Amino acid sequence: MFEIRSAGPSDAEAIRQIYNHEVTTSTVTLDLEPRTLEEQRNWLVERSGALAVIVAVGNPDTPAAGEVLGFASLSAYRDRPAYRTTVEDSIYVHHEHQGLGVGKALLAALLERAVEHGFHSVIGRIVGAQEASLALHQSLGFELVGIEREVGRKFGTWLDVALVQKLL
């Protein structure tokens, strides 16, 4: 149905479209401004090695052949050196391909990369009442470790952020 691979420069526009859809229509991100193609390209360039971006791409024998169905990345959790073994995950699936296992495959691949690169802890920050994202993380062993109350505001609504964590 799809394959997981490292993202390359040619994936920037597809990643941008997936992300910008969520920026403008949902609360899965607290970003308020859509990214330009240049910003998206720069975002990809800034991520390499252990913090690289991965994509799920439709297999050749499917209607979504070659299409980027979703993307995921690991990011530094905090700037201070003592936090270097903790990373934060981000997962975005194209709205037409949600519920098909793309997110779970991306998160599982991210966790494998995190282990390969020697990380100890992965944090997920889930905005609002995103039950699907919470369930996805919990299905792969993440535990709810806290709620940040009303830390963001989008579409005129105060939003909580749930913190989930998996120790590797």
N, C-alpha and C positions, 0 to 999 in steps of 0.2 A: 504494500500500500504506500509506504514512504521509506526513505532512508534518512539517516542522520549523518551530517558531515559538517566540517568546519565552514564557517561563512567566509566568503571572499568579497572583494570590492564589487563584483557584479551583482551581489545580493543586496546592496545598499538600498536601492529603490523599493524592492519588495518588503524589506524590513521596515523602511520608512512608512510605507502604506499601511502595513499591519499596525505599527505603533501609533501612527497618527489617527487611525480609526478609533483606537481606544482613548486617545487624548481628547478627541472631539465628541465622543458619544458615551463614554462610560467613566466610572470611578475606579477602574482597576489600576490606574496611575494617577498620581496627583499632579502630573505635568499639566499645564494649562495652555501651552503654546505648541502647535504642531512643529515638527522638525523640518528644516529645509533639507534638500538632498546633500548640500555641502556639509551641514551639521551631522547628518547621518553618516556620511563618508568619514568625517573626522572621528566620530564616535567609534566606528569600526577600526580605524587606524590606531586609536588609543588602546585597543584591546588586542593583546597578543599573548602567546605563551599560555600560561596557566589561566589567564583571564579572558581567553579568546571566546568568540561568539560561535554558536553552533546553529544550524538550521535543519528543519525537517523538510524534505523535498519529495514531491510526488514521484512514484516509480513510473518508468516508461510505459507500462501496460495499464495505467489508470487514466481517468479523465483529467486528473490534475498533473499529468506528466511534466516534470521539470519545474513545477510551480513551488515556490516557497510557501509552505503551509503554516509555518511558525518558526520562531527563533527563541534562543535562550542564551543567557550569559551569566558568568560569575563576575562579581565586582568586589573590590576591596571593601571590607566592612567599615573600617575606620583608618585614618591616616597614621596613627601612632604605631611604632614598631611592634609593640606587644600584641597588637591585634592581627599581625600578618598571617596567622594560621586560621583565621576566621574569614569567611567570604559570604557574600549575599547573592542569592539567586534571583534572576528575573526570567519570566517565561511569558511569551505572548503567542497566541495562536490566532490565525486568520479567522474572523467571525464565521465564515462559511464552513470551516473545518473543525470547529469546536465539538467536543463530545465524541471524537473518533479515536482517542488514544494518543493524539499528537503531543499534547502537553505532558502526559505521563512518560512517553518515550524520551522527550527532551529533558525532563527533570532527572530521569534515571541516567541518561548519558552525562548530564552535568555532575551528578554524584560520582559517577565513575571517574570523571576527569578530576574532580576534587580529591578523591583518594589517590589517584596517580600522581598528583602534584603535591601530596603531603599535607593537605589542609586537614584541620582537626574538627572544625565546626562550620556548618552551613546555616545561615539565617535566611528566613523568608519574611518579608514584610507585606502583609495582605491588607489592602485598603477596604474599609467598609465591610459590608456583609457579603463578601464574595465566597459563598458557600462552596462553589465548585473548586476554587483555588485552595481553600482550606482542606477540603476532602482530598484533593490531589496530593497535597503535601503530606497529610496524615497517612495516606495509603502507602507512602514510601518511607514511613518511619519518623516523620517530623512530629514534634510535640508542641502544643500551644504553651508558650512560656510567658506571655503577657499581652496586655492591651494598652496601647497608648490612646487615651481618650481625647477626642475632638482636636487632633493635632493638624488636621488639614481641612480646607474648605474648598468645595468645588460644586458648581451648579447651585449655589446658594445654600448648601447643606454642610454642616460640620460632620467630619468623617473621622472614625476611629481607625487605628492601624493595629492589626493583630500581628504579634511576633511569634513565629514558629522556628524551631531549631532542631537540627539533627547533628548528633555527635558521630563522627566517622570512626 
